[in-house]
Amino acid sequence: MEPQLPTIKNVFVNETDDDDPPALSSHALAALKEFLEEQRQSLANHETAENGEGTLEPESEVALVTEDWRLSQFWYDPETARTLSQEVLSLCSHSNYKVACIACPTLYAYLKKIDPNISVQLLEYDKRFEQYGSDFTFYDYNQPEDLPLELKHTYQVVIADPPYLVR
């Protein structure tokens, strides 16, 4: 059974009547419909695939929690995630480098999918990623130096993709 997402009514903005409830412009309504369709597709495409060599098949993806646009979360598409993963893995190929993924859970998930033995830590604000156990560390980019002591000066490869937020 497919999850039910909210339905959108086509409501136009009437600029002359301020007592009406807020309404979306036709452009905002179209963008919202597109977003909801992407969410519906994302939920439908939740399965993953892997070939026998530990690399991802072109059409495969990893499972992540749903993006939360209120936290300015937008996951990498599979091609971007695979490309970044391969670059990180090439940096670590002849050493035991430790990797820190700051605010990029898609990259973390792809790295672990491709190489489950890689030493990688996810530093992330969204506590839903606590499901990764000891690989997860709560991180607030507003206090960038507020890290557990054991994480400081530990990583040779650091990838950061903080959210873009306007105050």
LUMPASE-135047 format. One record per residue: x, y, z of N, C-alpha, C, O in turn; residue in one letter; residue number from 0. Coordinates in steps of 0.05 Angstrom, whole numbers. Atoms other than C-alpha are relative to their C-alpha. Layout:
BEGIN
((X,Y,Z),(X,Y,Z),(X,Y,Z),(X,Y,Z),"a",NUM)
...
//
This chain:
BEGIN
((17,-24,0),(0,0,0),(18,25,0),(36,27,16),"m",0)
((-16,-24,3),(28,67,-21),(-8,21,22),(-32,24,27),"e",1)
((6,-20,-21),(33,121,34),(-17,23,-12),(-13,30,-35),"p",2)
((18,-22,8),(-19,176,30),(14,26,6),(21,32,29),"q",3)
((-10,-27,-3),(8,246,18),(-23,19,-2),(-43,12,-14),"l",4)
((22,-18,1),(-35,307,27),(-7,8,-29),(10,10,-46),"p",5)
((9,-10,26),(-77,329,-32),(0,30,1),(-4,43,22),"t",6)
((-2,-29,2),(-71,400,-56),(-24,11,-16),(-30,1,-38),"i",7)
((21,-13,14),(-129,444,-75),(12,23,-15),(30,37,-6),"k",8)
((-10,-22,16),(-118,494,-130),(-13,26,10),(-35,33,2),"n",9)
((9,-25,-12),(-126,560,-92),(17,22,-9),(42,21,-7),"v",10)
((-15,-23,10),(-106,626,-122),(0,22,20),(-20,25,35),"f",11)
((-3,-23,-18),(-83,687,-84),(-18,23,-9),(-17,31,-32),"v",12)
((17,-23,5),(-134,742,-79),(12,23,16),(9,24,40),"n",13)
((-15,-21,-14),(-94,804,-63),(-18,22,12),(-8,40,26),"e",14)
((18,-21,-9),(-155,847,-48),(-14,-6,26),(-25,11,39),"t",15)
((15,8,-24),(-184,807,10),(20,-12,21),(28,-34,18),"d",16)
((-20,9,-20),(-137,802,71),(-12,-19,21),(3,-30,37),"d",17)
((12,17,-20),(-187,763,113),(-1,-30,-8),(-8,-47,8),"d",18)
((0,28,9),(-183,700,71),(24,-14,11),(45,-2,16),"d",19)
((-23,15,-9),(-138,644,94),(23,2,-21),(17,7,-45),"p",20)
((-23,-2,19),(-68,644,62),(-4,-21,-22),(-14,-43,-18),"p",21)
((2,18,23),(-66,613,-7),(25,1,-16),(41,20,-14),"a",22)
((-24,2,16),(-13,592,-56),(-4,12,-28),(-26,10,-39),"l",23)
((1,-9,28),(3,625,-122),(0,-25,-18),(7,-46,-8),"s",24)
((0,23,18),(-3,581,-183),(29,-12,-3),(32,-36,-6),"s",25)
((-28,10,1),(74,576,-186),(7,-16,25),(20,-37,23),"h",26)
((-6,14,-25),(80,557,-113),(-16,-27,1),(-5,-47,11),"a",27)
((16,25,0),(24,506,-121),(12,-21,-19),(13,-44,-12),"l",28)
((-13,19,18),(59,475,-181),(25,-11,13),(31,-35,10),"a",29)
((-25,9,-13),(125,471,-142),(-7,-20,23),(7,-40,26),"a",30)
((8,18,-21),(89,439,-83),(-9,-27,-11),(-3,-48,0),"l",31)
((9,25,13),(55,388,-128),(24,-17,-10),(25,-41,-7),"k",32)
((-24,14,9),(123,371,-159),(15,-12,23),(24,-35,21),"e",33)
((-13,10,-24),(154,363,-90),(-14,-24,11),(-1,-45,17),"f",34)
((15,23,-11),(98,317,-66),(2,-24,-18),(3,-47,-9),"l",35)
((-4,22,18),(105,275,-129),(27,-13,3),(30,-37,2),"e",36)
((-27,11,-5),(180,268,-117),(0,-16,25),(13,-37,26),"e",37)
((2,15,-25),(165,246,-46),(-13,-26,-4),(-5,-47,6),"q",38)
((15,25,6),(115,195,-71),(18,-19,-15),(19,-43,-9),"r",39)
((-18,17,16),(166,169,-122),(23,-11,18),(30,-34,16),"q",40)
((-22,8,-18),(221,167,-69),(-9,-23,18),(6,-42,23),"s",41)
((11,22,-17),(177,124,-23),(-4,-25,-16),(0,-47,-6),"l",42)
((5,24,17),(160,78,-81),(26,-13,-8),(27,-38,-13),"a",43)
((-26,11,8),(234,69,-100),(18,-5,23),(42,1,21),"n",44)
((-15,4,-25),(258,49,-31),(19,-23,-1),(36,-25,17),"h",45)
((-17,24,1),(291,-16,-52),(28,6,-11),(31,25,-26),"e",46)
((-27,-3,10),(366,-23,-65),(10,-25,-13),(-2,-47,-10),"t",47)
((-12,23,13),(409,-68,-107),(31,3,1),(41,25,1),"a",48)
((-29,0,0),(483,-87,-105),(11,-23,-16),(-1,-45,-15),"e",49)
((-11,23,14),(527,-129,-150),(20,-14,18),(25,-5,40),"n",50)
((-18,16,-16),(576,-181,-125),(27,12,7),(41,1,24),"g",51)
((-27,-12,-5),(637,-135,-126),(-1,22,20),(20,35,24),"e",52)
((1,-21,-20),(613,-87,-73),(-5,28,-11),(-3,47,4),"g",53)
((6,-26,11),(597,-31,-121),(-30,1,-7),(-43,-20,-12),"t",54)
((28,-3,5),(528,-3,-133),(-7,-2,-30),(8,8,-47),"l",55)
((10,0,27),(490,-19,-197),(-10,28,-7),(-18,43,11),"e",56)
((8,-27,8),(473,44,-237),(-28,8,10),(-32,32,18),"p",57)
((27,-8,-7),(399,42,-219),(-5,-3,31),(-27,3,40),"e",58)
((5,5,-29),(409,24,-145),(4,25,17),(19,43,9),"s",59)
((-2,-22,-19),(401,72,-87),(2,-13,28),(-3,-36,31),"e",60)
((0,9,-27),(410,67,-13),(-25,11,14),(-36,31,5),"v",61)
((23,-9,-14),(353,74,36),(7,22,20),(26,18,36),"a",62)
((-4,-22,-19),(350,140,75),(-27,7,11),(-48,1,0),"l",63)
((25,-12,-10),(299,173,119),(-9,21,-20),(7,30,-37),"v",64)
((10,-20,19),(255,221,81),(12,27,5),(17,35,28),"t",65)
((-10,-27,-3),(283,290,68),(-19,17,16),(-43,14,14),"e",66)
((16,-19,-15),(259,343,116),(7,28,-9),(27,40,-1),"d",67)
((-5,-26,12),(254,408,78),(1,22,21),(13,43,17),"w",68)
((-1,-20,-21),(244,445,144),(28,2,12),(35,23,24),"r",69)
((-28,0,-8),(316,426,161),(18,6,-23),(43,3,-21),"l",70)
((-15,-5,24),(338,446,91),(15,-25,-9),(39,-23,-16),"s",71)
((-12,25,8),(352,373,75),(-8,-7,-28),(-31,-8,-35),"q",72)
((4,9,28),(360,352,3),(22,-21,-6),(45,-14,-7),"f",73)
((-19,21,4),(393,285,-10),(12,1,-28),(0,11,-47),"w",74)
((-14,2,26),(444,274,-66),(-16,-20,-17),(-27,-39,-8),"y",75)
((11,20,18),(418,239,-127),(20,-23,-2),(43,-19,6),"d",76)
((-18,23,0),(448,170,-138),(26,4,-15),(47,-5,-5),"p",77)
((-24,-4,15),(498,192,-191),(20,17,17),(44,11,18),"e",78)
((-18,-18,-16),(526,248,-146),(11,-16,24),(35,-14,30),"t",79)
((-9,16,-24),(529,201,-85),(21,-20,-8),(40,-24,7),"a",80)
((-19,20,9),(565,147,-124),(27,14,-8),(48,4,-1),"r",81)
((-25,-15,8),(615,198,-154),(16,9,25),(40,5,26),"t",82)
((-13,-9,-24),(630,228,-86),(12,-24,16),(34,-23,26),"l",83)
((-9,24,-15),(636,159,-54),(25,-11,-13),(44,-18,1),"s",84)
((-24,11,14),(685,135,-107),(24,18,5),(47,8,8),"q",85)
((-22,-18,-5),(727,197,-97),(11,-3,28),(35,-5,32),"e",86)
((-8,4,-28),(729,188,-21),(15,-27,2),(36,-29,15),"v",87)
((-13,26,-2),(745,114,-29),(27,-1,-13),(45,-14,-4),"l",88)
((-26,-1,13),(802,130,-77),(20,14,18),(44,7,18),"s",89)
((-18,-13,-19),(831,177,-25),(9,-18,23),(31,-16,34),"l",90)
((-5,18,-22),(828,122,27),(11,-27,-8),(17,-44,9),"c",91)
((-6,27,10),(849,64,-17),(26,-12,10),(28,-36,13),"s",92)
((-26,11,-8),(921,58,6),(7,8,28),(31,9,36),"h",93)
((-5,-8,-28),(913,79,78),(-24,-7,17),(-45,-16,7),"s",94)
((22,5,-19),(869,71,139),(-12,27,8),(-18,31,32),"n",95)
((11,-26,-6),(842,142,134),(-27,-3,13),(-43,-20,6),"y",96)
((26,-2,-12),(783,160,177),(-15,23,-14),(-3,43,-20),"k",97)
((16,-19,15),(727,198,143),(-22,12,17),(-35,-3,33),"v",98)
((22,-13,-13),(679,249,172),(-19,12,-21),(-10,27,-39),"a",99)
((21,-11,18),(614,265,135),(-16,20,16),(-32,12,34),"c",100)
((14,-20,-15),(587,331,161),(-24,9,-16),(-22,21,-37),"i",101)
((25,-7,12),(514,341,143),(-4,-11,-28),(-15,2,-46),"a",102)
((4,13,26),(517,293,84),(-6,-30,5),(11,-47,-1),"c",103)
((7,28,-6),(480,229,105),(-2,-17,-25),(3,-41,-23),"p",104)
((1,17,24),(471,206,33),(28,-11,-6),(31,-35,-12),"t",105)
((-28,9,5),(547,203,24),(7,-22,21),(19,-42,13),"l",106)
((-6,21,-21),(554,165,91),(-13,-27,-8),(0,-47,-8),"y",107)
((15,25,6),(501,114,69),(12,-14,-24),(15,-38,-24),"a",108)
((-12,12,23),(533,103,1),(28,-11,6),(35,-33,-3),"y",109)
((-26,10,-8),(603,96,31),(-3,-27,14),(12,-46,8),"l",110)
((4,25,-16),(578,43,80),(-11,-23,-18),(-6,-46,-14),"k",111)
((11,20,18),(539,8,24),(22,-12,-18),(23,-36,-22),"k",112)
((-22,9,18),(600,4,-22),(22,-14,16),(31,-35,7),"i",113)
((-22,12,-16),(651,-11,33),(-8,0,29),(-3,19,44),"d",114)
((10,1,-27),(620,-33,99),(22,3,21),(17,9,44),"p",115)
((-23,-1,-20),(690,-33,132),(13,27,1),(31,31,17),"n",116)
((-12,-27,-1),(706,40,118),(-5,13,27),(-27,10,38),"i",117)
((3,-14,-25),(717,82,180),(-11,27,-6),(3,45,-14),"s",118)
((14,-25,7),(666,137,172),(-19,8,22),(-33,-9,34),"v",119)
((17,-10,-22),(630,181,222),(-19,21,-13),(-11,38,-29),"q",120)
((19,-20,9),(566,220,206),(-5,20,22),(-15,13,44),"l",121)
((6,-22,-19),(561,287,241),(-24,14,-12),(-23,27,-33),"l",122)
((25,-8,11),(489,308,232),(-19,11,22),(-18,2,44),"e",123)
((19,-12,-18),(436,352,265),(-25,-17,4),(-36,-17,26),"y",124)
((24,16,0),(378,306,249),(4,-26,16),(18,-43,7),"d",125)
((-3,23,-17),(372,256,305),(-12,-26,-10),(-9,-47,2),"k",126)
((11,24,12),(334,207,261),(23,-19,-9),(20,-43,-12),"r",127)
((-23,16,9),(404,184,239),(14,-13,24),(35,-26,20),"f",128)
((-11,16,-23),(418,157,309),(-2,-30,-6),(12,-45,8),"e",129)
((2,28,8),(398,92,276),(26,-12,-9),(29,-36,-11),"q",130)
((-26,9,8),(470,88,252),(18,-6,24),(42,-12,20),"y",131)
((-15,7,-24),(492,77,323),(24,17,6),(23,41,4),"g",132)
((-24,-15,-7),(563,96,342),(12,15,-24),(30,31,-20),"s",133)
((-9,-15,23),(575,121,271),(-14,28,-2),(-6,44,-18),"d",134)
((15,-25,0),(527,179,286),(10,18,24),(13,8,46),"f",135)
((-5,-20,-21),(546,242,325),(-17,24,-6),(-17,35,-28),"t",136)
((16,-25,4),(498,299,336),(18,23,-4),(38,27,10),"f",137)
((-17,-22,8),(527,361,304),(-18,24,-7),(-35,22,-24),"y",138)
((14,-24,6),(501,432,304),(20,19,-13),(38,29,1),"d",139)
((-20,-17,14),(537,474,252),(1,29,11),(19,44,5),"y",140)
((-1,-26,-13),(519,536,293),(21,1,22),(30,22,31),"n",141)
((-22,3,-19),(570,510,344),(20,-20,-11),(22,-43,-1),"q",142)
((-17,19,15),(622,480,297),(22,-13,17),(32,-35,9),"p",143)
((-22,11,-16),(675,468,351),(-11,-16,24),(5,-27,39),"e",144)
((12,15,-22),(627,435,400),(-2,-30,-8),(-24,-40,-14),"d",145)
((-2,28,7),(650,364,387),(11,-16,23),(25,-5,40),"l",146)
((-12,17,-21),(666,306,433),(31,0,-4),(40,0,-27),"p",147)
((-30,-1,1),(741,308,449),(12,-22,-17),(31,-17,-32),"l",148)
((-11,22,15),(753,240,418),(-3,3,-31),(10,-12,-46),"e",149)
((3,-4,29),(731,266,349),(18,22,-10),(23,23,-34),"l",150)
((-17,-22,9),(777,326,347),(27,-10,-10),(39,-27,3),"k",151)
((-25,7,13),(838,319,302),(2,-30,-6),(24,-41,-3),"h",152)
((1,29,4),(817,248,284),(-2,-7,-29),(7,-29,-37),"t",153)
((7,7,28),(797,251,210),(19,11,-20),(27,35,-18),"y",154)
((-17,-9,22),(841,254,149),(-16,10,-24),(-6,26,-40),"q",155)
((17,-9,21),(783,263,101),(-26,10,12),(-40,-4,27),"v",156)
((24,-12,-10),(727,311,117),(-17,11,-23),(-7,27,-39),"v",157)
((18,-10,20),(667,324,72),(-22,15,15),(-35,3,32),"i",158)
((20,-16,-14),(620,380,94),(-20,11,-21),(-12,22,-41),"a",159)
((21,-11,17),(554,399,61),(-22,11,18),(-44,0,19),"d",160)
((20,-11,-19),(518,443,112),(-24,12,-15),(-22,20,-38),"p",161)
((25,-11,13),(447,466,98),(3,30,-5),(17,44,9),"p",162)
((2,-29,5),(434,534,68),(-25,10,13),(-47,4,4),"y",163)
((23,-11,-14),(390,570,116),(2,30,1),(24,41,5),"l",164)
((1,-29,-1),(369,643,115),(-14,7,26),(-35,-3,33),"v",165)
((12,-9,-25),(356,677,181),(-16,24,-4),(-28,35,16),"r",166)
//
